[in-house]
C-alpha cells in the first residue's frame, strides 16, 4: 500500500506539475507527520490538520478527513520525508511550496507550543524545497496571522 501511495504522489515526476489530488496527498502526509513529531497527536492537533487541509485545499470536512486517514495510514507504515519531498519538489509550484511551509507553521503553532522536532521538520522541509530562511519566516508570520 505504501508503494501505491508513493507512486500516486510521485506520478508527476519528470518536472511536470502534480495534479491537485497528488499535491493534497503529499501535503497531508507531511502535515500528519509534523503533528506526530511530538508523539502527542491529540484531538486538537487532528482538528488543526483537518481545518488547515480543508481551508487550504477547499475540501469538505469529510474529504479532509479521508485524506488524513490515508496519510495517517501511510505514515504509520514507514516515514522518510524524502519519499514525499521528492514529489513535492518536482511537482509543486513555488507558491505551493511556500503555502506548504505556511501550513506546517500553522499546524506546529496550533497547540501554542513549538517543539524542536516540529521546527526542525519545517526548516528541513523548507531547505529541501528551496525555500529560503527569509521566505520561511514570512510563511511563519502568515501562519501566525491566520491563527489570530
Residue pairs with C-beta under 8 A, 6 or more apart in sequence:
1 73
1 74
1 77
2 74
2 77
2 78
5 25
5 29
5 70
5 74
6 83
6 87
8 21
8 22
8 25
9 18
9 22
9 25
9 26
9 29
9 83
9 84
9 87
10 86
10 87
10 90
11 18
11 22
12 18
12 19
12 22
12 87
12 90
12 91
13 86
13 87
13 90
13 91
14 90
15 90
16 91
17 91
17 92
17 93
18 26
18 87
18 88
18 90
18 91
18 92
20 57
22 87
22 91
23 88
23 91
23 92
23 96
24 53
24 57
24 59
24 67
25 67
25 70
25 71
26 84
26 87
26 88
26 91
26 92
27 53
27 56
27 57
27 88
27 100
27 103
28 49
28 53
28 67
28 68
28 70
28 71
29 71
29 74
29 75
29 84
30 81
30 84
30 85
30 88
30 100
30 104
30 121
30 125
31 49
31 52
31 53
31 71
31 103
31 104
31 107
32 41
32 49
32 68
32 71
32 72
32 75
33 75
33 79
33 81
33 121
34 104
34 107
34 108
34 118
34 121
34 122
35 41
35 45
35 46
35 48
35 49
35 107
36 75
37 115
37 117
37 118
37 121
38 113
38 115
38 117
38 118
44 110
44 111
45 107
45 110
45 111
46 68
48 106
48 107
48 110
48 111
49 68
49 107
50 61
50 64
50 65
50 68
51 64
52 103
52 106
52 107
53 59
53 64
53 67
53 68
54 60
54 61
54 63
54 64
56 99
56 103
57 64
59 67
81 121
81 124
81 125
81 128
82 128
85 125
85 128
85 129
88 97
88 100
88 129
89 97
89 128
89 129
89 130
92 100
92 129
97 129
97 130
97 131
98 131
98 135
98 138
98 139
99 139
100 125
100 129
101 122
101 125
101 126
101 129
101 131
101 135
101 136
101 139
102 139
102 140
102 142
102 143
102 146
103 143
104 118
104 121
104 122
104 125
105 122
105 136
105 139
105 140
105 142
105 143
105 144
106 143
106 146
106 147
108 114
108 115
108 118
108 119
108 121
108 122
109 140
109 143
109 144
109 147
110 147
122 136
123 133
123 136
125 131
126 132
126 133
126 135
126 136
126 139
131 139
